[in-house]
Amino acid sequence: MTVSVVALLMCVPVQAQTVPSATPTAQSAPEDTPIINDADFDVALPPLEETVAPALPVQTEAAPAPDAPTPDTTIATETPEDALPPVTATEDTELDAPLPALAGYDVQPNTALVTEDVLPEIRYATVVDGLHEVALNDEFKKLSSLQSGKGKAVNVTMVRARATEDEALILRLLKSEGYYDGTVTTTITTPTDKSGTSLPNATVQAHITVVPGPAYRFGLIMANANPTLPPDLIRNALPLKTGDQIIATQVLAAEANVSVVMQQSGYPFSKVGTRDILLDGAKLTGDYTLEVDTGNRSRFGGFKSEGSEAFGADHVAVMTRFRKGDLYDNRQVDDLREALVATGLFRSVAVEPVATGTFGEDGTEYVDLLVHQQKGPARTLAAEVGYGTGEGFTATASWQNRNLFPPEGALIVTGALGTKTQDLTTTFRRSNAKKRDRTFQLSASAGHNVYDSYEAYTVGFSGLVSRVSTPLWQKVWTWSYGFDITASKEATSGLKDFLGEADSFYVAALPTKLAYDRSDSLLNPATGYRASAEVTPQISLSGGGSSVRTILDASYYHPMGAKAVIAARTRLGFVVGGNLEDIAPSRRLYAGGGGSVRGYGYQQLGPKDDTLDPTGGLSFFEASVEYRYRFGDLGIVPFIDIGQAYTSTTPSFKDLRVGVGIGARMYTNFGPIRIDIATPVKRNKEAGEPLIALYVGIGQAF
């Protein structure tokens, strides 16, 4: 510090001044001794005529002696010829005006002079040694500054800066894999080949050398927490083992698993705290300790609701799969939230546990579930257009209010207008009716259908209790049962005969269906299988007797790699009891069409009358195989279908018809849009069968 101060002082210029001493020293001359005598002083004075007066006279006043006369200090001077004239004030108004504001000038830089195109550029090569042996080279390339620069830089300094960033990156990657003693060095050199010749494509080379060092492994593994039930809950939820390498991703995953398992095991307010890993460089181990705040062990209590409500807390309780007093499980809370979302009544909905401070006899605390609701619009307009050979064009539109009669009481009006069908249906539907996933509905309908097989005017009233799948909530087991009362006027030979030969049918039926679904998607399955059975006892109120209609359906889906699926389906139907003539044409069994045997018209397979119009039968058999290949959002589907309808009560499997074709798929977020083109196999082709059949719809064929 002293040196710095001295040096600073040496840099300061000093003007020497003589200061007379106030107190004479021992070596001082006597006060009356003159410094210079008068003769020497006169000799030293210059001649008076050589003295030049200063440009500006300087007047010096000295204090006169008390008794001395006042001297005459006036000195006559002359102005030299080269003296400057006196300064006078100007009267130029522009010079006197204030300077303009700086903002008035254009101070934008001239960017045309400096552009990226004219910046100097060098090329560099990057070589990394030592990362392959610890399998971090690929991860380094994804994050490297040198790699992201693509071998180009402005100068060597930029290359060095990128290399410095990569050194820090490599150290972080090494530590993330348990290499805490790793070292990284970088050298910037001129790249050469094996012979020592400089490489032409790179100006410099950044050579990074990595020495990972030994890997550290887990020593002791402990959790610092209050006692739990069971006692080893936290340790069992922490999937780390002594002797395993300390890898950051595995540590983070293990800690996340602790949080999940705790909230699934009765601890809704548990929190995973900080971790501590104490490294031992001699043993190359790390003792791991995790802080966990368990909170109180809890059980389900009641329900609360707040916000803009679609329905109250009492209906929320209906939608749960647990009972009050069950041990808290966060999976049940997530399931409840998904059920609330599936109602379609909310803009947003969230469920969270709230401590009540009430404890049971076993010391567990009851927690309420608070539902934050923000209801959305309940009314929906929808439309759909489809086409099928034999079915023609059909446009369907619907209006519904999903919560007109809370909770979840919907009114739905649906109308269909097409070349072959026209109908109007009004439905009241109560979702989650007194029980989760149970739906109750009543419907009234009136319609007119015109097909080659029959023409019918129909009115009906039906009721149904069901548990069904939806695209948002696919279920394994689904079922339904209900009633159907229908009055119709039907004929089998078209409008001409309908006017004079139509028969009236009055039917009461009890439709029942049970289905099992282990596929991975409702509209676009790629793996798994499905099976269903539909049984409908029915009786003719006009004296036609009774019968039981049964349809069995099974399908299987097998993935062939990531892009292809083999799909197969078979259907079997039969009617037991009653004669064919006593059963209304609309309730008979048919085959052919987009959901049956493609390549043939809708309901065109089976027994026919003298005019080759189908009459329907008492049984049928169908089978299909598809190869679904997808590339991006598009797909191609070659397929083959076989089937036939029979007048016997059981299928005879004779005279099977075969259709082959190819389909296109456009995959969307709500399901695939399907376009299928098929043709009958020519050796089975009969008169009147189409050469090509076209089918358009939403979702796979099965």
VOGU-3710 file (C-alpha; in Angstrom, 3 decimals, decimal comma):
1> mtvsvvallm> 0,000/0,000/0,000  2,867/2,334/0,773  4,362/1,770/-2,648  1,062/2,557/-4,315  0,648/5,762/-2,430  4,213/6,900/-3,212  3,810/6,133/-6,857  0,587/8,085/-6,944  2,200/11,023/-5,368  5,140/10,896/-7,815
11> cvpvqaqtvp> 2,712/11,348/-10,661  1,387/14,668/-9,334  3,236/17,773/-10,664  4,426/20,033/-7,869  5,311/23,756/-8,276  8,115/24,628/-5,983  7,596/27,740/-3,839  9,978/29,401/-1,449  8,379/30,160/1,855  10,310/32,540/4,139
21> satptaqsap> 10,971/31,205/7,514  9,152/32,985/10,295  11,807/32,074/12,800  15,487/32,572/11,876  17,736/29,612/12,436  21,187/29,690/13,938  22,763/29,868/10,499  20,669/32,912/9,349  22,419/36,218/8,551  21,712/39,181/10,791
31> edtpiindad> 18,626/41,140/9,899  20,654/44,323/9,022  23,003/42,517/6,631  21,888/43,169/2,972  21,634/40,267/0,598  23,122/42,393/-2,266  24,693/45,847/-2,038  23,426/48,907/-3,921  26,231/48,988/-6,501  25,660/45,441/-7,615
41> fdvalpplee> 21,899/46,054/-7,776  22,272/49,089/-10,067  24,559/47,153/-12,405  21,998/44,354/-12,692  19,190/46,695/-13,817  18,634/46,897/-17,631  18,806/50,247/-19,410  15,628/52,226/-19,201  15,222/52,541/-23,002  15,160/48,748/-23,468
51> tvapalpvqt> 12,206/48,368/-21,178  8,943/47,568/-23,006  5,722/48,383/-21,269  3,318/45,491/-20,880  0,213/45,339/-23,062  -1,921/45,667/-19,983  -0,539/47,865/-17,209  -0,142/46,173/-13,884  -0,568/48,322/-10,864  1,086/47,270/-7,683
61> eaapapdapt> 0,266/48,849/-4,434  2,678/48,696/-1,599  2,049/49,856/1,893  4,033/53,162/2,314  6,021/53,873/5,321  4,161/55,916/7,907  6,135/59,108/7,296  7,026/58,653/3,566  5,442/60,864/0,930  2,939/59,249/-1,479
71> pdttiatetp> 4,814/58,404/-4,689  3,466/59,206/-8,168  2,543/55,785/-9,656  1,315/57,068/-13,035  3,356/55,555/-15,903  2,972/56,696/-19,488  2,680/53,733/-21,916  2,383/53,336/-25,676  0,378/50,612/-27,469  2,617/48,470/-29,727
81> edalppvtat> 1,705/48,121/-33,372  1,169/44,330/-33,133  -1,124/44,512/-30,081  -4,631/42,971/-30,456  -7,567/45,343/-30,748  -9,953/45,524/-27,814  -12,834/42,954/-27,790  -16,236/44,439/-28,554  -19,715/42,894/-28,188  -21,299/41,520/-31,386
91> edteldaplp> -24,748/42,343/-32,660  -25,193/39,211/-34,868  -28,606/37,768/-33,841  -27,885/34,296/-35,212  -24,719/33,997/-33,165  -26,543/35,211/-30,103  -29,419/32,740/-30,658  -29,441/29,594/-28,413  -28,218/26,334/-29,883  -30,967/24,053/-31,278
101> alagydvqpn> -32,026/20,985/-29,261  -30,038/17,813/-29,906  -33,240/15,912/-30,750  -33,582/18,021/-33,846  -30,625/16,332/-35,460  -30,641/12,913/-37,141  -28,425/10,880/-34,866  -29,289/7,422/-36,300  -26,185/5,349/-37,027  -25,365/4,582/-40,597
111> talvtedvlp> -26,074/0,859/-40,521  -25,257/0,517/-44,177  -21,594/0,792/-43,290  -21,584/-2,262/-40,957  -23,559/-5,414/-41,748  -23,242/-9,064/-40,860  -22,234/-9,807/-44,415  -19,044/-7,804/-44,135  -18,065/-9,034/-40,663  -14,886/-11,058/-40,695
121> eiryatvvdg> -15,422/-14,799/-40,294  -13,292/-17,746/-39,377  -14,071/-21,418/-39,373  -13,261/-23,776/-36,567  -13,389/-27,477/-35,835  -14,474/-29,002/-32,520  -12,848/-32,138/-31,114  -13,940/-33,625/-27,786  -12,056/-36,486/-26,135  -13,212/-38,357/-23,045
131> lhevalndef> -17,015/-38,121/-23,207  -17,677/-41,318/-25,155  -16,540/-43,513/-22,292  -19,186/-41,997/-19,992  -21,885/-41,924/-22,717  -22,340/-38,136/-22,582  -21,215/-37,199/-26,065  -24,728/-37,083/-27,552  -26,063/-35,009/-24,675  -23,144/-32,609/-25,034
141> kklsslqsgk> -23,807/-32,115/-28,750  -27,415/-31,110/-28,041  -26,377/-28,342/-25,622  -22,916/-27,296/-26,830  -22,238/-23,657/-27,753  -19,473/-24,744/-30,117  -21,798/-27,180/-31,874  -24,597/-24,614/-32,144  -22,150/-22,223/-33,822  -21,867/-24,694/-36,727
151> gkavnvtmvr> -18,129/-24,137/-37,062  -18,327/-20,388/-37,772  -17,193/-17,467/-35,607  -16,102/-13,855/-35,976  -12,705/-14,387/-34,392  -10,683/-16,665/-32,152  -11,901/-14,817/-29,051  -15,462/-15,918/-29,828  -14,286/-19,513/-30,238  -12,561/-19,304/-26,854
161> aratedeali> -15,731/-17,879/-25,235  -17,821/-20,730/-26,619  -15,258/-23,255/-25,453  -15,369/-21,747/-21,939  -19,162/-22,183/-21,888  -18,759/-25,776/-23,020  -16,226/-26,466/-20,280  -18,801/-25,444/-17,669  -21,436/-27,504/-19,490  -19,282/-30,632/-19,453
171> lrllksegyy> -18,597/-30,252/-15,734  -22,342/-30,049/-15,082  -22,962/-33,122/-17,219  -20,237/-35,059/-15,422  -21,647/-34,190/-12,013  -25,124/-35,169/-13,172  -23,739/-38,679/-13,749  -21,772/-38,868/-10,496  -18,331/-37,775/-11,760  -17,572/-35,072/-9,227
181> dgtvtttitt> -13,777/-35,045/-9,698  -13,794/-34,541/-13,465  -11,533/-32,005/-15,180  -11,877/-30,238/-18,516  -9,195/-28,412/-20,503  -9,376/-26,687/-23,871  -6,654/-25,796/-26,338  -7,098/-23,616/-29,417  -4,759/-24,764/-32,193  -4,410/-24,823/-35,952
191> ptdksgtslp> -5,912/-28,128/-37,107  -3,698/-30,519/-39,030  -4,030/-33,972/-40,500  -1,905/-36,951/-39,517  0,978/-35,679/-41,624  0,950/-32,299/-39,895  -0,561/-30,419/-42,822  -3,081/-27,712/-41,932  -6,652/-28,576/-42,823  -8,097/-26,203/-45,464
201> natvqahitv> -11,665/-26,123/-44,100  -10,910/-24,812/-40,610  -8,883/-21,870/-39,379  -8,603/-23,066/-35,780  -9,450/-26,153/-33,766  -11,037/-26,207/-30,316  -9,750/-29,373/-28,682  -11,564/-30,213/-25,443  -9,999/-32,912/-23,283  -12,169/-34,461/-20,591
211> vpgpayrfgl> -10,928/-36,576/-17,722  -14,120/-37,809/-15,984  -12,416/-39,305/-12,972  -14,034/-42,037/-10,890  -17,800/-42,299/-10,450  -19,261/-41,758/-6,992  -21,826/-44,214/-5,657  -24,500/-44,082/-3,000  -23,465/-44,880/0,545  -26,120/-44,524/3,228
221> imananptlp> -29,621/-43,603/2,059  -31,845/-42,010/4,692  -35,027/-39,960/5,036  -35,426/-37,383/7,762  -39,162/-37,372/8,495  -41,794/-37,978/11,162  -42,959/-41,578/11,660  -45,341/-42,901/8,994  -47,720/-45,814/8,557  -46,354/-48,156/7,412
231> pdlirnalpl> -42,986/-47,258/8,986  -40,964/-47,926/5,818  -43,328/-45,982/3,521  -40,823/-43,289/2,523  -37,827/-45,597/2,160  -39,769/-48,029/-0,010  -40,950/-45,118/-2,159  -37,359/-43,981/-2,657  -36,014/-46,324/-5,378  -32,320/-45,674/-4,686
241> ktgdqiiatq> -29,880/-48,425/-3,699  -26,564/-48,352/-1,893  -23,808/-48,966/-4,436  -25,710/-47,463/-7,367  -24,025/-44,651/-9,256  -25,239/-41,177/-8,214  -27,172/-40,028/-11,297  -29,110/-36,762/-11,053  -32,099/-37,824/-13,156  -32,583/-40,923/-11,044
251> vlaaeanvsv> -32,404/-38,884/-7,855  -35,014/-36,421/-9,124  -37,284/-39,242/-10,268  -36,953/-40,981/-6,898  -37,878/-37,806/-5,018  -40,867/-37,232/-7,288  -41,968/-40,810/-6,604  -41,861/-40,130/-2,867  -44,230/-37,200/-3,304  -46,619/-39,301/-5,413
261> vmqqsgypfs> -46,633/-42,330/-3,113  -47,120/-40,209/0,011  -50,218/-38,552/-1,452  -51,548/-41,940/-2,530  -51,064/-43,382/0,968  -52,969/-40,968/3,178  -50,638/-37,946/3,343  -52,219/-35,197/1,185  -50,064/-32,383/2,591  -46,679/-34,098/2,429
271> kvgtrdilld> -43,809/-32,068/0,995  -40,421/-33,257/-0,199  -37,729/-30,910/1,085  -34,057/-30,448/0,369  -31,600/-33,249/-0,230  -28,072/-33,553/1,137  -25,347/-35,705/-0,420  -22,184/-35,897/1,666  -19,296/-36,973/-0,582  -16,364/-39,047/0,684
281> gakltgdytl> -13,438/-38,624/-1,730  -11,509/-41,488/-0,207  -14,313/-44,042/-0,489  -15,864/-42,458/-3,600  -19,295/-42,599/-1,965  -22,047/-40,128/-1,160  -24,370/-40,435/1,840  -27,842/-39,292/0,788  -30,374/-37,696/3,140  -33,821/-36,412/2,110
291> evdtgnrsrf> -35,940/-34,068/4,201  -39,677/-34,896/4,093  -42,519/-33,040/5,825  -45,208/-35,717/6,048  -48,090/-33,636/7,373  -51,009/-35,375/9,054  -52,231/-38,763/7,925  -55,731/-38,093/6,571  -59,054/-39,570/5,501  -61,746/-38,314/3,130
301> ggfksegsea> -64,339/-36,089/4,751  -66,983/-33,978/3,017  -67,196/-31,722/-0,021  -67,223/-27,980/-0,606  -67,745/-25,967/-3,749  -66,963/-22,393/-4,780  -66,887/-20,234/-7,876  -69,383/-20,111/-10,722  -71,162/-23,397/-10,022  -72,675/-25,766/-12,563
311> fgadhvavmt> -74,005/-27,870/-9,676  -73,562/-28,109/-5,927  -71,340/-30,123/-3,634  -74,041/-32,789/-3,134  -73,799/-33,790/-6,815  -70,002/-33,777/-6,597  -70,325/-36,452/-3,918  -72,348/-38,603/-6,358  -69,455/-38,643/-8,818  -66,836/-40,112/-6,464
321> rfrkgdlydn> -65,573/-43,681/-6,315  -64,770/-43,531/-2,590  -66,657/-43,143/0,646  -66,300/-40,837/3,606  -63,688/-42,243/5,979  -61,608/-43,958/3,297  -57,877/-43,321/3,571  -56,900/-40,350/1,409  -55,636/-41,345/-2,045  -54,727/-38,691/-4,597
331> rqvddlreal> -55,625/-41,060/-7,450  -59,237/-40,902/-6,333  -59,080/-37,099/-6,407  -57,692/-37,141/-9,953  -60,439/-39,548/-10,970  -63,061/-37,177/-9,575  -61,574/-34,235/-11,461  -61,614/-36,215/-14,720  -65,269/-37,088/-14,147  -66,083/-33,415/-13,650
341> vatglfrsva> -64,262/-32,520/-16,860  -66,153/-35,251/-18,743  -69,482/-33,526/-17,981  -68,534/-30,779/-20,447  -70,048/-28,130/-18,175  -66,900/-26,304/-17,066  -64,457/-23,799/-18,477  -62,122/-24,898/-15,702  -62,425/-27,103/-12,642  -59,954/-28,056/-9,910
351> vepvatgtfg> -60,138/-30,184/-6,759  -57,928/-29,745/-3,712  -57,886/-31,158/-0,157  -58,619/-28,798/2,739  -57,675/-29,619/6,338  -60,590/-29,545/8,792  -58,758/-29,920/12,114  -61,091/-32,793/13,015  -59,360/-36,027/13,988  -60,617/-39,582/14,218
361> edgteyvdll> -59,982/-42,115/16,941  -56,894/-43,428/15,130  -55,350/-39,947/14,999  -56,005/-39,360/11,306  -57,368/-35,998/10,209  -60,472/-35,632/8,048  -59,996/-33,507/4,954  -62,688/-31,968/2,783  -62,404/-31,727/-0,985  -62,880/-28,181/-2,254
371> vhqqkgpart> -64,069/-27,958/-5,870  -63,239/-24,723/-7,701  -65,826/-24,373/-10,488  -65,993/-22,051/-13,462  -68,955/-23,192/-15,505  -68,908/-22,906/-19,261  -71,655/-22,627/-21,871  -74,162/-25,472/-21,558  -75,727/-25,108/-25,008  -74,254/-26,795/-28,061
381> laaevgygtg> -75,051/-26,847/-31,753  -73,622/-29,716/-33,792  -73,846/-30,942/-37,367  -72,664/-33,985/-39,269  -72,760/-35,033/-42,920  -72,291/-38,566/-44,213  -72,663/-40,565/-47,382  -72,956/-44,239/-48,179  -73,892/-46,132/-51,299  -77,433/-47,359/-50,658
391> egftataswq> -77,848/-44,966/-47,727  -77,344/-41,792/-49,740  -76,477/-38,420/-48,214  -77,556/-37,713/-44,663  -77,173/-34,418/-42,816  -77,718/-34,462/-39,066  -78,013/-31,435/-36,782  -78,587/-31,252/-33,047  -79,175/-28,687/-30,327  -78,735/-29,427/-26,668
401> nrnlfppega> -78,613/-27,746/-23,318  -76,577/-30,068/-21,107  -77,676/-28,493/-17,834  -81,192/-27,214/-18,470  -82,434/-29,256/-15,491  -79,540/-29,239/-12,968  -77,697/-31,277/-12,088  -76,745/-32,513/-15,575  -80,277/-32,675/-16,898  -80,022/-32,173/-20,675
411> livtgalgtk> -82,597/-31,500/-23,356  -81,511/-32,641/-26,823  -83,274/-32,090/-30,145  -81,873/-33,960/-33,142  -82,986/-33,841/-36,731  -81,784/-35,837/-39,731  -82,476/-35,012/-43,362  -81,265/-37,243/-46,146  -82,078/-38,904/-49,391  -83,115/-42,102/-47,580
421> tqdltttfrr> -84,111/-40,987/-44,105  -85,792/-38,087/-42,333  -86,488/-38,066/-38,608  -86,822/-35,839/-35,542  -85,996/-36,925/-31,986  -86,386/-35,135/-28,656  -84,499/-36,546/-25,670  -84,278/-35,804/-21,968  -81,055/-37,157/-20,467  -79,846/-37,167/-16,867
431> snakkrdrtf> -76,127/-37,940/-16,584  -74,613/-39,345/-13,384  -78,145/-40,058/-12,255  -77,868/-40,804/-8,527  -74,693/-42,753/-9,309  -71,420/-42,177/-11,085  -71,500/-42,948/-14,854  -75,154/-43,952/-14,867  -77,340/-42,230/-17,463  -81,131/-42,136/-17,625
441> qlsasaghnv> -82,937/-40,902/-20,710  -86,383/-40,676/-22,299  -86,859/-40,134/-26,038  -89,727/-39,441/-28,400  -89,183/-39,756/-32,149  -90,902/-39,642/-35,507  -89,279/-40,674/-38,770  -89,556/-41,744/-42,371  -87,154/-44,229/-43,958  -86,984/-45,210/-47,625
451> ydsyeaytvg> -84,640/-48,069/-48,510  -84,617/-50,718/-51,209  -85,546/-53,224/-48,520  -88,504/-51,338/-47,006  -90,230/-48,011/-46,490  -91,593/-47,040/-43,089  -93,264/-44,229/-41,209  -92,496/-44,657/-37,522  -93,264/-43,011/-34,204  -91,826/-44,237/-30,962
461> fsglvsrvst> -91,231/-43,656/-27,297  -88,335/-45,200/-25,420  -86,441/-45,136/-22,166  -82,925/-46,291/-21,350  -80,632/-46,657/-18,352  -77,035/-47,049/-19,409  -73,375/-46,891/-18,635  -71,612/-46,039/-21,882  -68,183/-44,954/-23,108  -67,409/-41,542/-24,519
471> plwqkvwtws> -64,275/-40,284/-26,320  -63,296/-38,470/-23,098  -64,191/-41,327/-20,749  -63,702/-44,776/-22,233  -64,847/-47,550/-19,922  -64,025/-51,257/-19,738  -67,525/-52,479/-18,909  -70,569/-50,798/-20,420  -74,204/-51,825/-20,330  -77,713/-50,635/-21,030
481> ygfditaske> -81,296/-51,731/-20,541  -84,633/-50,091/-21,216  -87,881/-50,214/-23,127  -89,034/-49,274/-26,618  -92,612/-48,847/-27,816  -92,967/-48,299/-31,560  -95,839/-47,885/-33,979  -95,014/-48,065/-37,686  -96,565/-48,412/-41,104  -94,232/-50,381/-43,344
491> atsglkdflg> -94,013/-52,007/-46,760  -91,284/-54,040/-48,433  -91,731/-52,977/-52,085  -91,339/-49,223/-52,197  -93,728/-46,260/-52,307  -96,073/-47,599/-55,023  -97,046/-50,685/-53,052  -96,731/-48,825/-49,776  -99,810/-46,737/-50,535  -102,003/-49,785/-50,934
501> eadsfyvaal> -100,242/-52,690/-49,198  -98,538/-51,204/-46,134  -98,874/-53,142/-42,884  -99,160/-51,638/-39,428  -96,890/-52,883/-36,643  -97,069/-52,170/-32,923  -94,073/-53,488/-31,059  -92,905/-53,397/-27,447  -89,283/-54,341/-26,805  -86,833/-54,570/-23,909
511> ptklaydrsd> -83,360/-53,919/-25,380  -80,400/-55,025/-23,252  -76,687/-54,754/-24,057  -73,452/-55,713/-22,320  -69,996/-54,800/-23,670  -66,386/-55,356/-22,632  -63,691/-53,055/-24,064  -59,955/-53,534/-23,640  -58,907/-51,427/-26,632  -56,775/-48,337/-26,282
521> sllnpatgyr> -59,093/-45,901/-28,090  -62,793/-45,555/-28,774  -62,545/-44,069/-32,290  -59,090/-45,219/-33,393  -58,041/-48,430/-31,604  -54,530/-49,740/-32,225  -54,284/-52,538/-29,671  -56,587/-54,677/-27,546  -59,976/-56,214/-28,174  -63,731/-55,671/-27,721
531> asaevtpqis> -66,746/-57,911/-27,284  -70,458/-57,204/-26,887  -73,782/-58,987/-26,743  -77,141/-57,349/-27,449  -80,346/-59,203/-26,550  -83,779/-57,701/-27,312  -86,955/-59,555/-26,380  -89,864/-58,096/-28,345  -93,568/-58,705/-28,690  -96,014/-57,624/-31,378
541> lsgggssvrt> -99,001/-55,846/-29,857  -100,937/-56,435/-33,093  -100,943/-60,225/-32,798  -97,643/-61,089/-34,461  -96,254/-63,117/-31,568  -92,939/-62,654/-29,731  -89,292/-63,170/-30,545  -85,808/-62,571/-29,201  -83,230/-60,774/-31,315  -79,547/-61,400/-30,465
551> ildasyyhpm> -76,400/-59,790/-31,951  -72,858/-60,825/-30,938  -69,895/-58,659/-31,928  -66,138/-59,114/-31,373  -63,081/-57,295/-32,703  -59,318/-57,544/-32,228  -56,493/-55,043/-32,856  -52,831/-55,975/-33,175  -50,072/-53,385/-33,779  -47,531/-54,135/-36,499
561> gakaviaart> -44,737/-51,780/-35,523  -45,292/-48,101/-34,842  -47,222/-47,274/-38,026  -49,448/-50,244/-38,840  -52,331/-52,132/-37,219  -54,065/-55,366/-38,173  -57,765/-55,129/-37,249  -60,261/-58,015/-37,433  -63,955/-58,223/-36,611  -66,777/-60,747/-36,692
571> rlgfvvggnl> -70,528/-60,290/-36,099  -73,237/-62,865/-35,679  -76,989/-62,166/-35,415  -80,118/-64,262/-35,148  -83,806/-64,011/-34,255  -85,441/-66,833/-32,335  -89,237/-67,189/-32,307  -91,786/-65,802/-34,747  -92,050/-66,038/-38,486  -90,300/-63,701/-40,916
581> ediapsrrly> -93,635/-62,272/-42,118  -94,723/-61,448/-38,569  -91,627/-59,321/-37,871  -91,645/-55,701/-39,014  -89,230/-55,167/-41,952  -87,373/-52,490/-39,973  -86,607/-55,078/-37,262  -85,358/-57,853/-39,494  -81,668/-58,639/-39,996  -79,711/-57,401/-43,022
591> aggggsvrgy> -76,126/-57,382/-44,274  -74,205/-55,100/-46,610  -73,075/-51,473/-46,423  -70,442/-49,315/-44,769  -70,690/-50,894/-41,318  -71,152/-54,404/-42,661  -69,863/-55,861/-45,945  -68,403/-52,997/-47,979  -68,701/-53,218/-51,728  -72,395/-53,901/-51,509
601> gyqqlgpkdd> -75,286/-51,505/-51,034  -76,888/-50,835/-47,675  -78,909/-53,934/-46,590  -78,463/-55,475/-50,071  -77,263/-58,925/-48,972  -79,637/-61,703/-48,022  -82,937/-63,022/-49,320  -84,676/-61,001/-52,053  -88,120/-60,906/-53,623  -89,017/-61,321/-57,300
611> tldptgglsf> -87,933/-57,735/-58,050  -84,515/-58,368/-56,441  -85,323/-56,084/-53,508  -83,961/-57,401/-50,186  -86,569/-58,696/-47,752  -84,363/-59,172/-44,701  -83,767/-62,370/-42,793  -83,641/-64,010/-39,393  -79,844/-64,367/-39,143  -76,585/-63,026/-40,579
621> feasveyryr> -72,823/-63,471/-40,448  -70,100/-60,876/-41,130  -66,305/-60,783/-40,897  -63,711/-58,159/-41,833  -59,927/-57,747/-41,873  -58,113/-54,414/-42,312  -54,471/-53,387/-42,577  -54,261/-49,810/-41,260  -51,044/-48,044/-42,212  -50,484/-44,486/-40,991
631> fgdlgivpfi> -47,948/-41,895/-42,153  -48,270/-38,613/-40,285  -51,859/-37,363/-40,284  -52,829/-39,538/-43,237  -53,352/-43,258/-43,625  -54,204/-45,976/-46,104  -56,367/-49,015/-45,292  -56,748/-52,016/-47,630  -59,517/-54,362/-46,437  -61,600/-57,420/-47,220
641> digqaytstt> -65,143/-58,109/-45,954  -67,341/-61,189/-46,170  -70,924/-61,806/-45,064  -74,461/-62,895/-45,819  -77,994/-62,805/-44,365  -80,261/-65,859/-44,188  -83,940/-66,698/-43,700  -83,049/-69,411/-41,183  -82,817/-68,614/-37,473  -79,107/-69,490/-37,460
651> psfkdlrvgv> -76,496/-68,618/-40,111  -75,679/-71,424/-42,536  -72,399/-69,758/-43,660  -73,254/-70,589/-47,291  -73,135/-68,354/-50,337  -70,915/-65,819/-48,589  -70,377/-62,553/-50,456  -66,915/-60,964/-50,605  -66,048/-57,295/-50,965  -62,552/-55,827/-51,282
661> gigarmytnf> -61,420/-52,258/-51,255  -59,105/-49,587/-50,006  -59,667/-46,663/-47,708  -58,074/-43,335/-46,875  -57,843/-41,852/-43,392  -57,224/-38,288/-42,271  -56,434/-38,257/-38,565  -57,733/-35,365/-36,454  -57,799/-34,634/-32,738  -61,373/-35,957/-32,465
671> gpiridiatp> -60,842/-39,114/-34,530  -60,088/-40,233/-38,073  -62,194/-39,153/-41,045  -62,871/-42,277/-43,100  -63,312/-42,648/-46,862  -63,682/-46,227/-48,150  -64,052/-47,439/-51,749  -64,958/-51,090/-52,290  -66,216/-53,447/-54,985  -67,798/-56,907/-54,918
681> vkrnkeagep> -65,656/-59,829/-56,034  -66,831/-60,435/-59,603  -67,436/-64,158/-59,367  -70,026/-63,456/-56,668  -71,454/-60,358/-58,299  -75,199/-60,483/-58,967  -77,382/-58,355/-61,200  -78,112/-54,966/-59,677  -75,051/-54,920/-57,427  -72,934/-51,741/-57,772
691> lialyvgigq> -69,570/-51,807/-59,454  -68,057/-49,494/-56,835  -69,423/-48,464/-53,443  -68,296/-45,336/-51,546  -68,527/-44,761/-47,779  -67,674/-41,614/-45,794  -67,804/-41,256/-42,011  -65,991/-40,434/-38,768  -64,046/-43,105/-36,899  -62,761/-46,449/-38,073
701> af> -65,188/-48,923/-39,650  -64,963/-50,994/-36,443
//
